[in-house]
């Protein structure tokens, strides 16, 4: 199911003080279209997660401020800030994503057929 509702992903995961981080990550994860994400791309808040990584594990690592692991993923290209060519491709192909809000970032990973 594709979300058209901009309220479907809440942007306060790190500011909330709910003790269960796994619950928060589950709550702030959803399936969205590129159309929904494009405004976040324009604000430079999108982080693309490679298909071999679990987006929730990446989110937890960022929320836990594990700089070493995040630096390793950035260096290897397993997570990256997408550029204009990515955005154009996703717009044209009408790609859907699993998105996870880890304020101030929105982590995205292309949906598999199972998730669509």
BALUM-71902 format. One line per 8 residues: number of its first residue (from 0); their letters; for each residue z, y, x of N, C-alpha, C, O. Coordinates in steps of 0.02 Angstrom, whole numbers, plus 50000, padded with zeros to 5 digits. Example, Ala and Ser with C-alpha at 12.3 -4.5 7.8 and 13.67 -1.06 7.14 Angstrom:
% BALUM-71902
0> as> 50390/49716/50660/50390/49775/50615/50390/49835/50660/50423/49834/50712 ~ 50354/49888/50642/50357/49947/50684/50394/50002/50645/50402/50057/50670
END
This chain:
% BALUM-71902
0> xxxxxxxx> 50000/49942/50042/50000/50000/50000/50000/50062/50045/50042/50068/50089 ~ 49953/50108/50033/49947/50169/50072/49988/50224/50038/49983/50235/49978 ~ 50028/50258/50078/50069/50312/50051/50030/50378/50053/50004/50397/50105 ~ 50027/50412/49997/49998/50479/49993/50054/50531/49987/50041/50591/49990 ~ 50114/50508/49980/50171/50551/49969/50200/50573/50036/50227/50532/50073 ~ 50196/50639/50051/50223/50661/50116/50298/50650/50122/50324/50652/50178 ~ 50333/50639/50068/50404/50626/50071/50419/50553/50086/50477/50534/50093 ~ 50367/50512/50092/50378/50440/50100/50409/50423/50168/50440/50371/50175
8> xxxxxxxx> 50401/50467/50216/50432/50456/50281/50479/50515/50294/50457/50572/50297 ~ 50542/50501/50301/50591/50553/50312/50594/50569/50387/50583/50525/50428 ~ 50608/50632/50403/50603/50654/50473/50670/50666/50506/50674/50706/50553 ~ 50723/50635/50484/50789/50650/50511/50824/50591/50544/50885/50591/50547 ~ 50788/50542/50567/50820/50481/50590/50871/50494/50645/50925/50465/50644 ~ 50856/50537/50694/50903/50548/50748/50960/50595/50727/51014/50593/50757 ~ 50947/50637/50678/50998/50683/50657/51047/50651/50608/51104/50674/50602 ~ 51027/50599/50573/51071/50565/50526/51125/50528/50565/51115/50509/50623
16> xxxxxxxx> 51182/50519/50534/51236/50484/50569/51252/50417/50536/51309/50394/50539 ~ 51202/50386/50505/51212/50319/50477/51223/50272/50536/51183/50271/50582 ~ 51277/50233/50535/51295/50193/50594/51245/50138/50611/51242/50119/50670 ~ 51207/50112/50564/51164/50056/50577/51094/50079/50595/51054/50096/50551 ~ 51077/50080/50660/51012/50103/50683/50955/50060/50656/50902/50085/50641 ~ 50966/49995/50651/50914/49950/50624/50897/49969/50552/50839/49968/50533 ~ 50948/49986/50513/50936/50007/50444/50894/50071/50443/50847/50077/50404 ~ 50911/50118/50487/50873/50181/50490/50801/50168/50508/50755/50196/50477
24> xxxxxxxx> 50789/50127/50558/50721/50113/50580/50682/50080/50523/50624/50097/50512 ~ 50713/50034/50489/50680/50001/50432/50663/50053/50378/50608/50052/50349 ~ 50709/50097/50364/50701/50147/50312/50645/50197/50327/50610/50219/50282 ~ 50636/50214/50390/50588/50265/50409/50522/50236/50435/50487/50269/50474 ~ 50506/50175/50415/50444/50142/50433/50402/50133/50370/50428/50113/50318 ~ 50337/50148/50375/50294/50138/50318/50221/50135/50338/50203/50148/50395 ~ 50179/50117/50290/50107/50113/50300/50077/50178/50274/50089/50198/50217 ~ 50037/50211/50317/50007/50274/50298/49935/50276/50323/49915/50237/50367
32> xxxxxxxx> 49897/50323/50295/49827/50333/50316/49824/50384/50373/49872/50421/50385 ~ 49767/50386/50408/49758/50437/50458/49759/50506/50426/49784/50554/50456 ~ 49733/50511/50366/49734/50575/50330/49805/50604/50327/49815/50664/50336 ~ 49853/50561/50313/49923/50583/50310/49949/50602/50380/49987/50650/50386 ~ 49928/50566/50431/49953/50577/50499/49921/50635/50535/49948/50661/50584 ~ 49863/50656/50512/49824/50706/50550/49863/50770/50563/49858/50798/50617 ~ 49902/50793/50515/49941/50855/50526/49992/50845/50582/50007/50892/50619 ~ 50019/50784/50589/50066/50770/50643/50030/50767/50710/50057/50786/50762
40> xxxxxxxx> 49968/50742/50709/49927/50742/50769/49915/50815/50792/49921/50830/50851 ~ 49899/50858/50745/49886/50928/50762/49949/50963/50788/49944/51012/50825 ~ 50008/50938/50769/50071/50965/50795/50094/50930/50859/50148/50943/50884 ~ 50052/50885/50885/50065/50849/50947/50128/50806/50944/50165/50800/50993 ~ 50141/50776/50886/50201/50735/50879/50186/50660/50872/50232/50621/50862 ~ 50123/50640/50877/50104/50570/50870/50110/50534/50938/50089/50559/50989 ~ 50138/50474/50935/50138/50429/50993/50108/50363/50969/50133/50332/50922 ~ 50054/50343/51001/50020/50281/50984/50053/50223/51021/50068/50228/51081
48> xxxxxxxx> 50066/50168/50985/50098/50108/51012/50046/50053/51016/50014/50037/50966 ~ 50038/50024/51074/49990/49969/51084/50007/49909/51040/50066/49898/51024 ~ 49956/49872/51021/49964/49815/50976/50011/49762/51003/50041/49724/50964 ~ 50019/49757/51069/50061/49704/51096/50136/49720/51091/50178/49676/51102 ~ 50153/49782/51075/50223/49802/51068/50243/49803/50994/50201/49814/50950 ~ 50306/49791/50982/50334/49797/50915/50355/49870/50904/50396/49895/50942 ~ 50327/49903/50854/50340/49974/50843/50415/49988/50831/50440/50041/50851 ~ 50450/49942/50800/50521/49952/50787/50561/49947/50852/50611/49982/50860
56> xxxxxxxx> 50540/49902/50897/50573/49898/50962/50562/49962/51002/50607/49987/51035 ~ 50501/49988/50999/50486/50051/51033/50528/50107/51003/50557/50148/51040 ~ 50532/50110/50938/50572/50161/50905/50645/50158/50925/50677/50209/50939 ~ 50673/50097/50927/50743/50089/50946/50753/50110/51019/50803/50141/51035 ~ 50706/50094/51062/50710/50112/51132/50710/50188/51140/50748/50215/51180 ~ 50668/50222/51102/50665/50295/51105/50730/50324/51077/50759/50370/51106 ~ 50752/50298/51020/50814/50322/50989/50874/50312/51034/50921/50352/51035 ~ 50873/50258/51073/50927/50244/51120/50921/50283/51185/50963/50279/51229
64> xxxxxxxx> 50867/50323/51191/50854/50365/51249/50849/50324/51314/50875/50344/51366 ~ 50814/50267/51309/50804/50224/51368/50743/50251/51407/50687/50227/51399 ~ 50757/50300/51448/50703/50335/51484/50663/50290/51530/50602/50298/51536 ~ 50696/50243/51562/50660/50199/51609/50608/50157/51573/50550/50153/51594 ~ 50628/50126/51517/50581/50084/51480/50523/50126/51451/50465/50105/51454 ~ 50540/50184/51423/50488/50228/51395/50440/50251/51451/50380/50252/51441 ~ 50467/50269/51509/50425/50289/51565/50378/50233/51587/50320/50246/51603 ~ 50403/50172/51587/50361/50115/51606/50305/50105/51555/50248/50092/51575
72> xxxxxxxx> 50320/50111/51490/50268/50105/51439/50217/50160/51446/50157/50148/51439 ~ 50239/50221/51459/50192/50277/51468/50147/50265/51529/50087/50275/51526 ~ 50177/50243/51584/50139/50231/51645/50088/50176/51637/50033/50179/51665 ~ 50104/50124/51598/50058/50069/51588/50008/50081/51532/49960/50043/51525 ~ 50018/50135/51493/49973/50149/51437/49991/50111/51374/49953/50112/51325 ~ 50048/50077/51374/50069/50041/51314/50090/50087/51257/50086/50069/51199 ~ 50112/50148/51274/50120/50201/51225/50085/50262/51254/50085/50272/51315 ~ 50056/50303/51211/50021/50362/51235/50014/50414/51180/50020/50399/51121
80> xxxxxxxx> 50000/50475/51201/49984/50529/51155/49909/50525/51144/49870/50533/51191 ~ 49886/50512/51083/49814/50506/51070/49779/50573/51078/49809/50626/51068 ~ 49715/50570/51095/49675/50630/51103/49626/50639/51045/49626/50600/50997 ~ 49585/50690/51050/49537/50705/50997/49489/50648/50983/49473/50635/50925 ~ 49464/50612/51035/49419/50556/51020/49454/50502/50976/49422/50473/50932 ~ 49518/50489/50989/49555/50442/50947/49556/50467/50875/49540/50430/50828 ~ 49574/50530/50867/49580/50560/50800/49514/50556/50762/49512/50538/50703 ~ 49459/50572/50796/49393/50569/50763/49377/50498/50742/49352/50487/50687
88> xxxxxxxx> 49390/50450/50786/49377/50380/50769/49418/50358/50708/49391/50328/50662 ~ 49482/50374/50708/49526/50353/50654/49506/50387/50588/49511/50358/50535 ~ 49485/50450/50593/49463/50486/50532/49401/50452/50503/49398/50439/50443 ~ 49352/50438/50546/49289/50408/50523/49299/50336/50498/49268/50316/50450 ~ 49342/50299/50532/49351/50228/50514/49403/50218/50458/49413/50162/50434 ~ 49435/50273/50438/49485/50270/50384/49540/50219/50400/49559/50179/50358 ~ 49562/50222/50462/49613/50176/50487/49680/50188/50453/49700/50245/50440 ~ 49715/50133/50439/49784/50136/50414/49831/50117/50470/49813/50079/50515
96> xxxxxxxx> 49892/50143/50466/49941/50134/50519/50008/50115/50492/50027/50133/50436 ~ 50045/50078/50532/50117/50072/50523/50144/50134/50560/50127/50144/50618 ~ 50184/50173/50527/50212/50233/50558/50288/50230/50555/50318/50205/50507 ~ 50319/50255/50607/50392/50256/50612/50412/50325/50637/50390/50346/50691 ~ 50454/50359/50600/50477/50425/50619/50540/50418/50662/50591/50392/50640 ~ 50534/50443/50723/50590/50450/50769/50587/50523/50791/50556/50540/50842 ~ 50618/50565/50751/50611/50638/50759/50624/50659/50831/50674/50639/50860 ~ 50581/50699/50860/50527/50737/50829/50459/50701/50830/50408/50733/50818
104> xxxxxxxx> 50459/50636/50844/50396/50599/50851/50382/50556/50790/50427/50538/50751 ~ 50317/50541/50782/50295/50491/50733/50259/50438/50774/50204/50450/50801 ~ 50288/50379/50778/50257/50324/50814/50207/50292/50766/50221/50284/50707 ~ 50148/50274/50792/50098/50243/50751/50069/50181/50786/50065/50178/50847 ~ 50049/50134/50745/50017/50073/50769/49967/50052/50716/49983/50051/50657 ~ 49906/50036/50737/49856/50016/50688/49879/49955/50650/49907/49908/50678 ~ 49866/49957/50584/49885/49901/50541/49843/49840/50557/49784/49844/50573 ~ 49875/49783/50551/49839/49720/50553/49817/49706/50482/49841/49738/50435
112> xxxx> 49773/49660/50473/49751/49641/50405/49810/49619/50362/49812/49633/50302 ~ 49859/49586/50393/49918/49562/50358/49958/49621/50329/49987/49615/50275 ~ 49961/49677/50366/50001/49734/50345/49966/49778/50294/49998/49813/50255 ~ 49899/49776/50293/49861/49819/50247/49870/49802/50176/49841/49833/50132
END
